[in-house]
Amino acid sequence: MVPASFDEDLHRIRFAGGGELRFRPWATLAHRTRLGLLRSDYRQPFGVFGGELPGGLVLAEGFGVTERHEAWW
């Protein structure tokens, strides 16, 4: 498993061993919960990835999701 970093907007993934994927979202599932001290913000965009994987493998286009979940309690 190669370490990776994600842009805040989830549109780019950079791999420590080289390579970078770009993500073009088509639709997003999102849910926000506020219950007193409990909070949850969830976002899961669906779309298309493209770019270069570690090891030099080129991905022209692949469907997938990214996900961000922040919870406080």
Protein Blocks (a to p, Z undefined) as FASTA:
>chain_A
ZZddddfklpaccdfkgpadddddfbdcdddddehjaccdddddddddedddehhiacfb
acdddddddddZZ
